[in-house]
Amino acid sequence: MTAAPELRDWTASFARRTRALGGGEITAILALAGATDVITFSGGFPDPATFPRDVLGEIAGRLVAQDVAVALQYSQTEGLPSLRDYLAGRLEVLQGRRPAAGELMVTSGGIDCMELVAKSLVDPGDPVVVEAPSYLGAIMAFRGYEADLHGVPMDDDGLRPKVLYTIPDHQNPTGLSLAHERRPALVELARRYRFLILEDVAYRELGFDGTAPPSLWSLAPDVVIQTGTFSKTFFPGVRLGWAAAPPEVIAQLVTAKQNSDQCSGALGQRMLEEYGRGGHLDRQLVASRALYARRAELMGKALAEHMPDGTGWTTPRGGFFTWVTAPDGIDAVALSPTASARKVAYVPGRPFYPGDGGVSQLRLAYSRVEDDLINEGARRLGDVFRAGLEKA
């Protein structure tokens, strides 16, 4: 009889960099994607009502029938030429500048670009500056390559970063935007001190009034890497985005992508191109903005009705999120079990900071919560806060 193999704990074999990656916050958020018994303000998911099922069914069927040699095949690492041409034209219309040859590539969503930038530019110990709070996926990407992360505002200690990461439009997690007049000043600092700005425009086209200040990339393409994604405006299952940057940076990102996921899926690229060239994406964005603007307003009214005294929150003008600061004495992480028991979910603020911070803060995503559940979710959350204050 053969003896059972000895069970081993392989954690001691993990690379050193894995110790700084965090506690799986994104995994926890995605785990609630299909939850039906919880009012979940946790994930930044687009509402499925915005997904163009009928149009995409026709496009996919046509591509599989007529374009199989391209749509179902490997593609160039930098993306299909026809999609890059479409994206370049779209950037020209929306941001006033068309990427030159070699300045644009297709990525597998926005987080792929962040990973490629960290892989290509960051050596262990290199200073990287992020907003505090900032998108936790970016923090994890830079930590994975052992960056020395700093949150802004910074002390005046002479620190010169290699990369500064920012979400200037309808930021994740706060919902706030970088003021128009501060944008030229930021790019001038990058030029003076010779660092790159990684500009994340995931929510730029979801401003509720349909307008946006100049992008950092359009102001300074020589010092800005722009990363964008269609996960919020097309549908996230296709995992497509772009990177626009100086040619030598794009060339290195393409090389880095060859060594990771090789290329973004060709079928998704062709579907996006056909959908966009047909004018469907622009029409979809109008409806999406109206939907999310309504929910943001409902969220603000519900918080005003149900939050205890001493609670503050942001008022977004686009995007998916409201950032809540609870009264003193509240620990958003410690209250998570209480929230789960009351069938309401949020993301605590701590993972959004590269260092200490966010103990009494939390992110609420209103984007996927049905209109008639927003008020009830805020009521439950208010009860959770009061329970926490009673124990404080």
Secondary structure as a PSIPRED ss2 file (coil, helix, strand):
# PSIPRED VFORMAT (PSIPRED V4.0)

   1 M C   1.000  0.000  0.000
   2 T C   1.000  0.000  0.000
   3 A C   1.000  0.000  0.000
   4 A C   1.000  0.000  0.000
   5 P C   1.000  0.000  0.000
   6 E C   1.000  0.000  0.000
   7 L C   1.000  0.000  0.000
   8 R C   1.000  0.000  0.000
   9 D C   1.000  0.000  0.000
  10 W H   0.000  1.000  0.000
  11 T H   0.000  1.000  0.000
  12 A H   0.000  1.000  0.000
  13 S H   0.000  1.000  0.000
  14 F C   1.000  0.000  0.000
  15 A C   1.000  0.000  0.000
  16 R H   0.000  1.000  0.000
  17 R H   0.000  1.000  0.000
  18 T H   0.000  1.000  0.000
  19 R H   0.000  1.000  0.000
  20 A H   0.000  1.000  0.000
  21 L C   1.000  0.000  0.000
  22 G C   1.000  0.000  0.000
  23 G C   1.000  0.000  0.000
  24 G C   1.000  0.000  0.000
  25 E H   0.000  1.000  0.000
  26 I H   0.000  1.000  0.000
  27 T H   0.000  1.000  0.000
  28 A H   0.000  1.000  0.000
  29 I H   0.000  1.000  0.000
  30 L H   0.000  1.000  0.000
  31 A H   0.000  1.000  0.000
  32 L C   1.000  0.000  0.000
  33 A C   1.000  0.000  0.000
  34 G C   1.000  0.000  0.000
  35 A C   1.000  0.000  0.000
  36 T C   1.000  0.000  0.000
  37 D C   1.000  0.000  0.000
  38 V C   1.000  0.000  0.000
  39 I E   0.000  0.000  1.000
  40 T E   0.000  0.000  1.000
  41 F C   1.000  0.000  0.000
  42 S C   1.000  0.000  0.000
  43 G C   1.000  0.000  0.000
  44 G C   1.000  0.000  0.000
  45 F C   1.000  0.000  0.000
  46 P C   1.000  0.000  0.000
  47 D C   1.000  0.000  0.000
  48 P H   0.000  1.000  0.000
  49 A H   0.000  1.000  0.000
  50 T H   0.000  1.000  0.000
  51 F C   1.000  0.000  0.000
  52 P C   1.000  0.000  0.000
  53 R H   0.000  1.000  0.000
  54 D H   0.000  1.000  0.000
  55 V H   0.000  1.000  0.000
  56 L H   0.000  1.000  0.000
  57 G H   0.000  1.000  0.000
  58 E H   0.000  1.000  0.000
  59 I H   0.000  1.000  0.000
  60 A H   0.000  1.000  0.000
  61 G H   0.000  1.000  0.000
  62 R H   0.000  1.000  0.000
  63 L H   0.000  1.000  0.000
  64 V H   0.000  1.000  0.000
  65 A H   0.000  1.000  0.000
  66 Q H   0.000  1.000  0.000
  67 D C   1.000  0.000  0.000
  68 V H   0.000  1.000  0.000
  69 A H   0.000  1.000  0.000
  70 V H   0.000  1.000  0.000
  71 A H   0.000  1.000  0.000
  72 L C   1.000  0.000  0.000
  73 Q C   1.000  0.000  0.000
  74 Y C   1.000  0.000  0.000
  75 S C   1.000  0.000  0.000
  76 Q C   1.000  0.000  0.000
  77 T C   1.000  0.000  0.000
  78 E C   1.000  0.000  0.000
  79 G C   1.000  0.000  0.000
  80 L C   1.000  0.000  0.000
  81 P H   0.000  1.000  0.000
  82 S H   0.000  1.000  0.000
  83 L H   0.000  1.000  0.000
  84 R H   0.000  1.000  0.000
  85 D H   0.000  1.000  0.000
  86 Y H   0.000  1.000  0.000
  87 L H   0.000  1.000  0.000
  88 A H   0.000  1.000  0.000
  89 G H   0.000  1.000  0.000
  90 R H   0.000  1.000  0.000
  91 L H   0.000  1.000  0.000
  92 E H   0.000  1.000  0.000
  93 V H   0.000  1.000  0.000
  94 L H   0.000  1.000  0.000
  95 Q H   0.000  1.000  0.000
  96 G C   1.000  0.000  0.000
  97 R C   1.000  0.000  0.000
  98 R C   1.000  0.000  0.000
  99 P C   1.000  0.000  0.000
 100 A C   1.000  0.000  0.000
 101 A C   1.000  0.000  0.000
 102 G C   1.000  0.000  0.000
 103 E C   1.000  0.000  0.000
 104 L E   0.000  0.000  1.000
 105 M E   0.000  0.000  1.000
 106 V E   0.000  0.000  1.000
 107 T E   0.000  0.000  1.000
 108 S C   1.000  0.000  0.000
 109 G C   1.000  0.000  0.000
 110 G H   0.000  1.000  0.000
 111 I H   0.000  1.000  0.000
 112 D H   0.000  1.000  0.000
 113 C H   0.000  1.000  0.000
 114 M H   0.000  1.000  0.000
 115 E H   0.000  1.000  0.000
 116 L H   0.000  1.000  0.000
 117 V H   0.000  1.000  0.000
 118 A H   0.000  1.000  0.000
 119 K H   0.000  1.000  0.000
 120 S H   0.000  1.000  0.000
 121 L H   0.000  1.000  0.000
 122 V C   1.000  0.000  0.000
 123 D C   1.000  0.000  0.000
 124 P C   1.000  0.000  0.000
 125 G C   1.000  0.000  0.000
 126 D C   1.000  0.000  0.000
 127 P E   0.000  0.000  1.000
 128 V E   0.000  0.000  1.000
 129 V E   0.000  0.000  1.000
 130 V E   0.000  0.000  1.000
 131 E E   0.000  0.000  1.000
 132 A C   1.000  0.000  0.000
 133 P C   1.000  0.000  0.000
 134 S C   1.000  0.000  0.000
 135 Y C   1.000  0.000  0.000
 136 L H   0.000  1.000  0.000
 137 G H   0.000  1.000  0.000
 138 A H   0.000  1.000  0.000
 139 I H   0.000  1.000  0.000
 140 M H   0.000  1.000  0.000
 141 A H   0.000  1.000  0.000
 142 F H   0.000  1.000  0.000
 143 R H   0.000  1.000  0.000
 144 G C   1.000  0.000  0.000
 145 Y C   1.000  0.000  0.000
 146 E C   1.000  0.000  0.000
 147 A C   1.000  0.000  0.000
 148 D E   0.000  0.000  1.000
 149 L E   0.000  0.000  1.000
 150 H E   0.000  0.000  1.000
 151 G E   0.000  0.000  1.000
 152 V E   0.000  0.000  1.000
 153 P C   1.000  0.000  0.000
 154 M C   1.000  0.000  0.000
 155 D C   1.000  0.000  0.000
 156 D C   1.000  0.000  0.000
 157 D C   1.000  0.000  0.000
 158 G C   1.000  0.000  0.000
 159 L C   1.000  0.000  0.000
 160 R C   1.000  0.000  0.000
 161 P C   1.000  0.000  0.000
 162 K C   1.000  0.000  0.000
 163 V E   0.000  0.000  1.000
 164 L E   0.000  0.000  1.000
 165 Y E   0.000  0.000  1.000
 166 T E   0.000  0.000  1.000
 167 I C   1.000  0.000  0.000
 168 P C   1.000  0.000  0.000
 169 D C   1.000  0.000  0.000
 170 H C   1.000  0.000  0.000
 171 Q C   1.000  0.000  0.000
 172 N C   1.000  0.000  0.000
 173 P C   1.000  0.000  0.000
 174 T C   1.000  0.000  0.000
 175 G C   1.000  0.000  0.000
 176 L C   1.000  0.000  0.000
 177 S C   1.000  0.000  0.000
 178 L C   1.000  0.000  0.000
 179 A C   1.000  0.000  0.000
 180 H C   1.000  0.000  0.000
 181 E C   1.000  0.000  0.000
 182 R H   0.000  1.000  0.000
 183 R H   0.000  1.000  0.000
 184 P H   0.000  1.000  0.000
 185 A H   0.000  1.000  0.000
 186 L H   0.000  1.000  0.000
 187 V H   0.000  1.000  0.000
 188 E H   0.000  1.000  0.000
 189 L H   0.000  1.000  0.000
 190 A H   0.000  1.000  0.000
 191 R H   0.000  1.000  0.000
 192 R H   0.000  1.000  0.000
 193 Y H   0.000  1.000  0.000
 194 R C   1.000  0.000  0.000
 195 F C   1.000  0.000  0.000
 196 L E   0.000  0.000  1.000
 197 I E   0.000  0.000  1.000
 198 L E   0.000  0.000  1.000
 199 E E   0.000  0.000  1.000
 200 D E   0.000  0.000  1.000
 201 V C   1.000  0.000  0.000
 202 A C   1.000  0.000  0.000
 203 Y C   1.000  0.000  0.000
 204 R H   0.000  1.000  0.000
 205 E H   0.000  1.000  0.000
 206 L H   0.000  1.000  0.000
 207 G E   0.000  0.000  1.000
 208 F C   1.000  0.000  0.000
 209 D C   1.000  0.000  0.000
 210 G C   1.000  0.000  0.000
 211 T C   1.000  0.000  0.000
 212 A C   1.000  0.000  0.000
 213 P C   1.000  0.000  0.000
 214 P C   1.000  0.000  0.000
 215 S C   1.000  0.000  0.000
 216 L H   0.000  1.000  0.000
 217 W H   0.000  1.000  0.000
 218 S H   0.000  1.000  0.000
 219 L H   0.000  1.000  0.000
 220 A C   1.000  0.000  0.000
 221 P C   1.000  0.000  0.000
 222 D C   1.000  0.000  0.000
 223 V C   1.000  0.000  0.000
 224 V E   0.000  0.000  1.000
 225 I E   0.000  0.000  1.000
 226 Q E   0.000  0.000  1.000
 227 T E   0.000  0.000  1.000
 228 G E   0.000  0.000  1.000
 229 T E   0.000  0.000  1.000
 230 F C   1.000  0.000  0.000
 231 S C   1.000  0.000  0.000
 232 K C   1.000  0.000  0.000
 233 T C   1.000  0.000  0.000
 234 F C   1.000  0.000  0.000
 235 F C   1.000  0.000  0.000
 236 P H   0.000  1.000  0.000
 237 G H   0.000  1.000  0.000
 238 V H   0.000  1.000  0.000
 239 R C   1.000  0.000  0.000
 240 L C   1.000  0.000  0.000
 241 G E   0.000  0.000  1.000
 242 W E   0.000  0.000  1.000
 243 A E   0.000  0.000  1.000
 244 A E   0.000  0.000  1.000
 245 A C   1.000  0.000  0.000
 246 P C   1.000  0.000  0.000
 247 P H   0.000  1.000  0.000
 248 E H   0.000  1.000  0.000
 249 V H   0.000  1.000  0.000
 250 I H   0.000  1.000  0.000
 251 A H   0.000  1.000  0.000
 252 Q H   0.000  1.000  0.000
 253 L H   0.000  1.000  0.000
 254 V H   0.000  1.000  0.000
 255 T H   0.000  1.000  0.000
 256 A H   0.000  1.000  0.000
 257 K H   0.000  1.000  0.000
 258 Q H   0.000  1.000  0.000
 259 N C   1.000  0.000  0.000
 260 S C   1.000  0.000  0.000
 261 D C   1.000  0.000  0.000
 262 Q C   1.000  0.000  0.000
 263 C C   1.000  0.000  0.000
 264 S C   1.000  0.000  0.000
 265 G C   1.000  0.000  0.000
 266 A H   0.000  1.000  0.000
 267 L H   0.000  1.000  0.000
 268 G H   0.000  1.000  0.000
 269 Q H   0.000  1.000  0.000
 270 R H   0.000  1.000  0.000
 271 M H   0.000  1.000  0.000
 272 L H   0.000  1.000  0.000
 273 E H   0.000  1.000  0.000
 274 E H   0.000  1.000  0.000
 275 Y H   0.000  1.000  0.000
 276 G H   0.000  1.000  0.000
 277 R H   0.000  1.000  0.000
 278 G C   1.000  0.000  0.000
 279 G C   1.000  0.000  0.000
 280 H H   0.000  1.000  0.000
 281 L H   0.000  1.000  0.000
 282 D H   0.000  1.000  0.000
 283 R H   0.000  1.000  0.000
 284 Q H   0.000  1.000  0.000
 285 L H   0.000  1.000  0.000
 286 V H   0.000  1.000  0.000
 287 A H   0.000  1.000  0.000
 288 S H   0.000  1.000  0.000
 289 R H   0.000  1.000  0.000
 290 A H   0.000  1.000  0.000
 291 L H   0.000  1.000  0.000
 292 Y H   0.000  1.000  0.000
 293 A H   0.000  1.000  0.000
 294 R H   0.000  1.000  0.000
 295 R H   0.000  1.000  0.000
 296 A H   0.000  1.000  0.000
 297 E H   0.000  1.000  0.000
 298 L H   0.000  1.000  0.000
 299 M H   0.000  1.000  0.000
 300 G H   0.000  1.000  0.000
 301 K H   0.000  1.000  0.000
 302 A H   0.000  1.000  0.000
 303 L H   0.000  1.000  0.000
 304 A H   0.000  1.000  0.000
 305 E H   0.000  1.000  0.000
 306 H H   0.000  1.000  0.000
 307 M C   1.000  0.000  0.000
 308 P C   1.000  0.000  0.000
 309 D C   1.000  0.000  0.000
 310 G C   1.000  0.000  0.000
 311 T C   1.000  0.000  0.000
 312 G E   0.000  0.000  1.000
 313 W E   0.000  0.000  1.000
 314 T C   1.000  0.000  0.000
 315 T C   1.000  0.000  0.000
 316 P C   1.000  0.000  0.000
 317 R C   1.000  0.000  0.000
 318 G E   0.000  0.000  1.000
 319 G C   1.000  0.000  0.000
 320 F C   1.000  0.000  0.000
 321 F E   0.000  0.000  1.000
 322 T E   0.000  0.000  1.000
 323 W E   0.000  0.000  1.000
 324 V E   0.000  0.000  1.000
 325 T E   0.000  0.000  1.000
 326 A C   1.000  0.000  0.000
 327 P C   1.000  0.000  0.000
 328 D C   1.000  0.000  0.000
 329 G C   1.000  0.000  0.000
 330 I C   1.000  0.000  0.000
 331 D C   1.000  0.000  0.000
 332 A C   1.000  0.000  0.000
 333 V C   1.000  0.000  0.000
 334 A C   1.000  0.000  0.000
 335 L C   1.000  0.000  0.000
 336 S H   0.000  1.000  0.000
 337 P H   0.000  1.000  0.000
 338 T H   0.000  1.000  0.000
 339 A H   0.000  1.000  0.000
 340 S H   0.000  1.000  0.000
 341 A H   0.000  1.000  0.000
 342 R C   1.000  0.000  0.000
 343 K C   1.000  0.000  0.000
 344 V E   0.000  0.000  1.000
 345 A E   0.000  0.000  1.000
 346 Y C   1.000  0.000  0.000
 347 V E   0.000  0.000  1.000
 348 P E   0.000  0.000  1.000
 349 G C   1.000  0.000  0.000
 350 R H   0.000  1.000  0.000
 351 P H   0.000  1.000  0.000
 352 F H   0.000  1.000  0.000
 353 Y C   1.000  0.000  0.000
 354 P C   1.000  0.000  0.000
 355 G C   1.000  0.000  0.000
 356 D C   1.000  0.000  0.000
 357 G C   1.000  0.000  0.000
 358 G C   1.000  0.000  0.000
 359 V C   1.000  0.000  0.000
 360 S C   1.000  0.000  0.000
 361 Q E   0.000  0.000  1.000
 362 L E   0.000  0.000  1.000
 363 R E   0.000  0.000  1.000
 364 L E   0.000  0.000  1.000
 365 A E   0.000  0.000  1.000
 366 Y C   1.000  0.000  0.000
 367 S C   1.000  0.000  0.000
 368 R C   1.000  0.000  0.000
 369 V C   1.000  0.000  0.000
 370 E C   1.000  0.000  0.000
 371 D H   0.000  1.000  0.000
 372 D H   0.000  1.000  0.000
 373 L H   0.000  1.000  0.000
 374 I H   0.000  1.000  0.000
 375 N H   0.000  1.000  0.000
 376 E H   0.000  1.000  0.000
 377 G H   0.000  1.000  0.000
 378 A H   0.000  1.000  0.000
 379 R H   0.000  1.000  0.000
 380 R H   0.000  1.000  0.000
 381 L H   0.000  1.000  0.000
 382 G H   0.000  1.000  0.000
 383 D H   0.000  1.000  0.000
 384 V H   0.000  1.000  0.000
 385 F H   0.000  1.000  0.000
 386 R H   0.000  1.000  0.000
 387 A H   0.000  1.000  0.000
 388 G H   0.000  1.000  0.000
 389 L H   0.000  1.000  0.000
 390 E H   0.000  1.000  0.000
 391 K H   0.000  1.000  0.000
 392 A C   1.000  0.000  0.000
